[in-house]
Amino acid sequence: MTKHHSYKEMVRAFNQYPTMLQQINELINPHKNRILQVAQSALPESQFSAFKKLFLDEFGQKGLESELANLFTNESNNQHHMAGNGQEDITQGRRCHHD
């Protein structure tokens, strides 16, 4: 089971990996829009509204986007832990030693 991080931790991860997260979202968003367009043309308005809410809950900020931020937060925490052990801190490009 995935550990959920606080919003502050997710923002920190986003700030550390903004380009990568933005690129992922830019790749995913056209696909999400296409699915919503097809659903809108195929479903009655009331069903489309329910589908759109569910779809955006799953793939938007409450779902996939949050999970991606968690993934990067975990990666960031792993890198800082490695740096604390005197290993290469790849986020800073140098060796770090923590007391």
C-alpha positions as CSV (number, residue, x, y, z in Angstrom):
1,M,0.0,0.0,0.0
2,T,1.3,3.5,-0.9
3,K,2.0,5.9,1.9
4,H,0.2,9.1,1.4
5,H,2.2,12.3,1.9
6,S,1.0,15.7,3.1
7,Y,0.2,18.4,0.6
8,K,3.4,20.2,1.7
9,E,5.5,17.2,0.9
10,M,3.9,16.8,-2.5
11,V,4.5,20.5,-3.3
12,R,8.1,20.1,-2.3
13,A,8.5,17.1,-4.6
14,F,6.8,19.0,-7.4
15,N,9.3,21.9,-6.8
16,Q,12.2,19.4,-7.0
17,Y,10.9,17.7,-10.1
18,P,8.8,20.4,-11.8
19,T,9.9,19.8,-15.3
20,M,9.3,16.0,-15.2
21,L,5.9,16.2,-13.5
22,Q,4.8,19.0,-15.9
23,Q,6.0,16.9,-18.8
24,I,4.1,13.9,-17.6
25,N,0.9,15.9,-17.1
26,E,1.4,17.5,-20.5
27,L,1.6,14.0,-22.0
28,I,-1.4,12.7,-20.2
29,N,-3.8,15.7,-20.5
30,P,-4.5,15.4,-24.2
31,H,-5.5,11.8,-23.7
32,K,-7.8,12.7,-20.8
33,N,-9.4,15.4,-22.9
34,R,-9.9,13.0,-25.8
35,I,-11.6,10.4,-23.5
36,L,-13.9,13.2,-22.1
37,Q,-14.8,14.4,-25.6
38,V,-15.8,10.9,-26.7
39,A,-17.8,10.3,-23.5
40,Q,-19.6,13.6,-23.9
41,S,-20.6,12.7,-27.4
42,A,-21.7,9.2,-26.4
43,L,-23.5,9.7,-23.1
44,P,-26.6,11.7,-22.1
45,E,-25.8,14.8,-20.2
46,S,-26.6,13.4,-16.7
47,Q,-24.5,10.3,-17.3
48,F,-21.6,12.4,-18.8
49,S,-21.6,14.6,-15.7
50,A,-21.3,11.6,-13.4
51,F,-18.6,10.0,-15.6
52,K,-16.6,13.3,-15.8
53,K,-16.6,13.6,-12.1
54,L,-15.4,10.1,-11.6
55,F,-12.9,10.3,-14.3
56,L,-11.4,13.5,-13.0
57,D,-11.4,12.2,-9.4
58,E,-9.4,9.2,-10.7
59,F,-7.0,10.9,-13.1
60,G,-6.9,14.5,-11.7
61,Q,-5.5,16.1,-8.6
62,K,-7.3,13.7,-6.2
63,G,-6.1,10.6,-8.1
64,L,-3.3,10.0,-10.5
65,E,-1.7,13.4,-10.3
66,S,-1.5,13.0,-6.5
67,E,-0.1,9.5,-6.8
68,L,2.6,10.8,-9.2
69,A,3.5,13.5,-6.7
70,N,3.7,10.8,-4.0
71,L,6.0,8.8,-6.3
72,F,8.3,11.7,-6.7
73,T,8.1,12.5,-2.9
74,N,9.2,8.9,-2.2
75,E,12.0,9.2,-4.7
76,S,13.2,12.5,-3.2
77,N,13.1,11.0,0.3
78,N,15.1,7.9,-0.9
79,Q,17.7,10.2,-2.4
80,H,18.1,12.2,0.7
81,H,18.4,9.1,2.8
82,M,21.1,7.8,0.5
83,A,22.9,11.2,0.8
84,G,22.7,10.9,4.6
85,N,24.7,7.6,4.3
86,G,27.5,9.4,2.4
87,Q,26.3,8.2,-0.9
88,E,26.0,10.3,-4.0
89,D,23.1,12.8,-3.7
90,I,22.0,12.9,-7.4
91,T,19.6,15.8,-6.7
92,Q,22.6,18.0,-5.9
93,G,25.3,16.3,-8.0
94,R,27.7,16.1,-5.1
95,R,28.5,13.9,-2.1
96,C,26.8,14.8,1.1
97,H,27.5,13.8,4.7
98,H,24.9,14.4,7.4
99,D,25.6,14.3,11.1
